[in-house]
C-alpha cells in the first residue's frame, strides 16, 4: 500500500479522497490555487502545495506543476478525482512516465473510451446494443445528410468530453441547423446519434483489478437532468426488473472485459422506456460524482477500492458476494440561483449547517466562512439519503434538505424539494425529459423550448 498520495483536485471530491486515505493510513498531499489556500481540502491534508493562480488552466489543469508537487512531497501515487484531469490520457501517461502510479485506468484505456467514436466501435465489436450513429461530421450539409439517413429526432454529441456538455437534441432540420450554429463541428469533432425521446439513463458501476477480475456493483438511475447534466441520482433504478438488472450488469462486465479495463469505471446506457431495450452510451473512466449512492446500498467504499486496485491488490469479492440493501438518493447541492437561470452564485458562506441524523450522509468541500469561488464548478455538497425502500429514502431526503441551512449564497435546495414533492417523481414516472415535462408550466414543448421556459419559470 502507498505511504503518501497526492490528490490532483479540490473541493468535495478532494475531501472525500483524503478521508479514504486516512482510513487506509496513507498520508495525503493537497494542491491548491491562489484562491484555495484556506480551502477545506487544504486544511485536512497532511501536506499542501501551491500550484498556480485561480485560473484552472494554470493550476488544477497544470500537469507539470502537479507532478512536480508530487515529486517534491515524495508521493507515490496521484488520484485525479473527477473533472479536471481525471479523463486526460496525457496526464495519466505523464504520471506513469514520471515513476508515479495513476489511480485510475491505463492511459491507453482512457484514450480509447474518451473518444466516443472509437468507444462505440469497440463496443459494437463486443456485441453491445447500439443506437444508430453517424460518422464524425465535417459540415452543416454533412450533418443534415446524416440526420436524414438516421431519422429525426437526433442528438448532436461531441466525440470527446463528458458531463453532458455541448449536446443538442434536434427534432427537425431547422433545430439541427440552430444547434450547429452553437458549435464548430469542423474542428471540435461531433457526431449524430438516434435520440430516444422516452429514455431512462442507467449506469452500471464496475470494478476491475489488474488480474482480469471484473465485477459490477449495481446500477444507478441518473435520469433527472437539466441541460443533459445530472442533478439527482438514485440506486437501484425503479425501472428495472431483476431480469433487466442481471442483463445490464452482464453487458457492463462484457464491455469492461472487451477492452481489458482496470480500476473503477461506469458503463452508461439508455433504456428505451417503450421497448425495454438497453443501448450503450459511453464508459466513464473515473470515479463518478454519484458514487455515494452505490456505496450506501452495497457498503463498499469505492474510493478505497480504487486505491487498493492501483496499489496492486486483487478484488476480494465474487459477484455473488455483493449485497444490495435498500435504496439511496443523492441530491447535488449547487451554489446557483434557480430564479436567475440557475446561474452560479459564488460568494462568502457566512452560515453553514448541514443535515444529519439516521441514514443521512453529506459529502461537502466547504464550511462556514469559506468562499465559493467563481472559477470552478459550483457544486458545494452532496446529500445522500438511504432508506429501506425508495419511498422511505424520499422521505428521509425531504427531511434532510429541510434541515440544510446556508446563507450568503443562493442554492438549488428549494428546487430539489420541488422535485421530491412531485407526484410523478414519487411514483417513479421519470425519464431524461422529466425536468422539461414535469417541472415547467407548458407540457407540450420541445426539449429546447421547455428548457427556455424552465429558465423563465424560475426567474
N, C-alpha and C positions, 0 to 999 in steps of 0.2 A: 504494500500500500504506500501511496505517496506520503511524504512528510510535509510538503508545502505545495500549495496550489494557488495560482493566480486566477482571478475572475475578471474576464475582459468584458465587463458590463457594469451596470449601475442599477439603482432603484430596487424595486420589489424582487426581481429575479436574482440580483446580486446578494441581497439579504437572505433569500431562500437557499442559495448555494452555500453561503457562509454557515448557515445553521446545519446543513447536511454535513459539511466538513467538520464542524465542531463535534458532531456526534461520532464521526469516524476518526476523531483525534488527529485531524490534518490541520496544519497551520494555514491561514488564509492571507492572501495578498490582494488588496483592492487597488484599483486605479481610479483616478478622478480628474475632471477638468477644473478649470479656474472656478466655476460656479458651484462645484460639488465638494469643495473642501470640507464642509461641515455636514455632508450628507450622512444618512444613517448607515449606509453600507461601509463608508469610510470609518465611522466610529466603531463598528462591530468587528472589522477585520483586524488581524494581528499586525499587519503592516499596510501601508498605503503609499502609492507613488503617483505624483502629479505627472500627467501625460500631455497636457496641452490646454488651449483655450476652450471656451464654451462651444464653439463650432464643432459638431461631432466629427466632421471630416478631418479635423486637425487633432482630435483627441480619441474618442471611442472607436473611430474608424482608422486610426493611425496604426497600422500593423507593426511597423518598425519600433515605434515608441512602446507599444505594449510588450513586444518580445524583449526589448531592452530592459524594461521594468522587471519582467520575469527572470531574466538572467541576473540582474542586479540583486534581486531578492533571493536568488538561488532556489527558485521554484522548479518543480519537476514536471508540472503539467499546467495547462491552461484550459479553463472552462469558459466557453463563449456565451452561455446563457441562450436567450433568444433575441432576435433582432440584431442590429449592428452587424457583426462579423460572423454570426453563427452559421450562415449558409454560404460563406465565402470559401470556395475550394482553394483559392490562392492563399488565404490566411491559414487554413488547415495545413497546406503544403509548407508554408514558411515556418510554422510552428514545428512541424516534424523535422524539417531540414535543419532547424537550429538545435536539434537534440532534445527537444521537449515533447511531451505527449499531448495531443489534442483530444479533449474529452468530447468525442463525437465520432461520426463515421469517417472513413478514409477520404482523403481529398478527391480521389477519382470517383468515389460514390457520390459525393456532394455535387461534383461537376455533372455527373450523369443525370441525377434526379433534378438538379437545378434547371436543366434545360428541358422544359416541358415537352418539346417536340421529341427529343431523344428518349425521355422517360416514357412517353406514350408508346413509342415504337418498341422499347424494351418490354413493356407490359403487354403489348399486343402479342409479341412473340411468346410471352409466358402464358398466354391464354386468358388474360383478364378481360372482362367485358368492357367495351369502349363505346362511347358515343361517337357519332361521325364527326371527324375533324378535318381541317384543311391543312395544306402545306403552309409554310411561312408566307405571308402575303407581302407583296412588294409595292402595291399602289392601291389607290381607291378603286380603280377599274378592276384590278385583280381581286380585291375583296368582294366587290359586288358580284363578279362571276362565281367566285367560290360560294358565296351565300346562296345564290340561286341553285347551285348544284346540291348544297347541303339541305336547303329548305329553311325558311323562316319559321320560328324565331331562332336567332343565333346569338352567341355571346363572343365578343371580341376579347381575347386574353393575351397578355404579354408572354413570350416564350420563357423568360426567366423572371424571377421575383416571386413574392408571395404577399400574404396579408390582405388579399382581396383588392389590391390597388390596381388602378388602370384597367379595370374590367368594365365592359359596357354591353348591355343587352339591347338587341335591335329586333323589333317586330316587323320591320319593313326596310326597304332600301333607303328611304328618307331618314329613318332613325340610324341606320348604319353609317350613312354619309355624315350625319351630325356627330356621331361618335368618332369617326375618323378625323374630323377637324381637331379633336382634342389630343390626338396622339400622332407621333411621327412614325408611321408603320415602316417606312423605307429604311430607317436607321436603327430603330429600337427593337424590332422583331416582334411581330404579333401573328396570331393565327385565329381562325374561327372554329367554333365548335357548336354542335346542336345544343340549343338551350331547352332544358326540361322545365316547363313552366310550373309544374306541381312536383317539386322535389324536396327531399329532406337531405341535409348534409350530415353524413355519417362518417366518422373517422375511427380507425382502429389503432390503438397503441400497441407497438411491437417492441420486444426486447430481443437483441441478438448478440451472443458473445463471439469471441474470436475462435471458437471451436466448431462452428457450424450449427449451434443450437439456436432455434428461433421460437419464441412464444408470443402469443398475443395476450394482452391484458384487458380485453373487453373493448367495447365501443363507447364513443361519446356522441351525443347529438349536438350539433352546432348550427341548427337551422335559423336561430334568431340572429339576423344580421341586418346591418344598415350600411349601405354602400359596399356590399359584399364583405363587410368586416364584422366579425363576431362580437356580440355584446353579452350573451348569456349562453352557457353551456351546461349540459347535464349528462349523467351516466346512471343507468343504461338508457337507451332510447326507448320511448314508449311505443315506437312504431314497429319494433322488431319482435317476431315470434322466436321461440327457441331455435327453430329450424333456420330462420333467417340469420340469427346471431351466429350459429355454427358456420353457416355458409360464408358470411362476410369475414369472419375470423380466419377461416381457411384460405380465403382469397388473399388476405393481408399477408399471411405467412408465405404463401406461394410467391407473392410479389417480392418480399424481402429475400427469400432464398434464391430467386432467379438472378439477382444482382449481387449476391454474396454480401448482403447488408450486415453491418456490425453496429453495436451500441443501440441507443434508443431512436425511434422514429415513429412517424404517424403515416399510415396509408389512408388516404381520403377518398371517399366515394360519394356519389349522388345516388339516392334511392328514388326511383320514379314511383310516386305515390299511386298512380293509376295502374301500373303493371306489377309493382313489387320487385322490379329488377334493379340490381346494383350496377353502377358504371364507375370505372376507375377515373379519378380526377388527377391526383398527384401524390407524391411522397414528400413529406417534410422531414429533413434530416437533422432534427434538433429536438430539444425539449419544447413542449407547447405551453402557451400561457395557461391553457385549461387542464394541465396535467393533474391538478389538485383533485378534480372530481374522481379521476381514476384511483388516485391514492386513497381517497376516502372510502370507496366501495370495495377495494381489494386489500387495503392495509399494506401495500407495497410502496416503499419510498423510492420513487423513480429517479430522483436526483442522486441519491446514494447508489442506486443500481448503475446509473451512468458512470459514476466514478469507479465503482468496482470493476465494471467491464473494461474501462480504459486502463485500469491497473493490471489487467490480465486475468481476472478471476472468471471462472465459468458461471453460467446461470445455475443457481442451486435449487431450481424447481422444474417440475414437469408440467405440461399443460393442465393435467387433471388436478394438480396441487393448488391451482389458483381458484380461490373462492370469491364470489361476488355477493356482497351483503348490502341490502338496502338501496337507497337512491341518493344521489348527490347533485346539487345545483350550484353553479358558480355565477356570480354577477361581477362584471368588471366595473369598478368604480373609477370613473374618469374625471379629471378636472376639466369639465366642459360645461357649457351653458345650453341646456335644451331649449331655452326660449330665444336663443340667438344663433340659430342654425347649427347647434351643437359645436360651436367653435370652442377651441381650447380656452381655459380660464386659468392662466398662470397667476401666481401671486403668493403672498405670505399666508401660511396656515396659522391663524392665531389661536384656534382651539381645535383639538382633535381628540375624540373619544370613540374608539372602535367598539363594536358589539362583542359580546362574549356569551358565556352560558353553555349549557349542554349542546353538543352536536353542531357547534359553530366554529369555523376556522377563519382567520383573517390573515392573508399574506399581504404585507404592506412594506413600502420602502420609505415611508415618511413618518414624521412625528410633529407635534405642536412646535411652532417656532421655525419650522423649515419652509423654504420657498420652493414652490413648484415652478420649475424653470420652463421658459417658452421654447427652448431649443430641442426638447426631447418629447417622446411620446407622453401624452397626458394621463396615462393610467397611473393611479396612485395606490390602489389596493384592489384585492380580490376578496370577496366574501364567499365562503363556501359553506353550505348547509347540508347536513347528512341526516336523512330520515329513514324510517322503516319502509316507507312507501314514497312514491312521487308526491302524493298529496301531503304527506307528513313533511317532506322536505320543503315544499312550497310554503307551508305554514311557518316553519322554522325560519326560512329566509325572510318572509314578511316581518316577523318579529325582529330578526337581526337588523334588517335595514332600517326599521323604525327606531332602533336604538342608536344608529350611527349618527354622530354629531360632528360636523365640520363647519368652521366659519373662516371667513377671509377669502374663500374662493367658492365658485359655483361647481356643483357636481351633477351627475346624472342619477343620483339615488332616487329621486322622485319618479323619474321615467321608468326605472326598474320596478318600482312599486306599482305603477300603472300596468306594466306587463304582467306582473304576478297576480294582479286582481282581474285580469282579463279572462272572461269565461272560456274563450276558445283556447287560450294557453292552458288553463287549468284542466280542460278536458283532453289535452294532448292534440288538439286540432291545429297543428302548426306545420309550416313548411318554410322554405327560404324567403318567401314573399310575405311572411306573417306581419312584419312591421308595416309594410306598404298596404296590405289588405285590411288589417285589423286595428291599426293604431292611427289611421288617418280618417278625416271626415268623409272623403269620397272613396267608395269601394270599387268603382268601375274604372279606375285609372290604369294606365300602363305603368310599369315599374318606374320609368323615368319621371312621368308626371306625378306619380304618387310620392316619389322622393321629394320633389319640389313642394308638394302640398304638405308633406310631413314637416319640412323645414318651416313653412309659413304657419302651420298649425301650432307649432311650439314657440312661435315668436312671442 
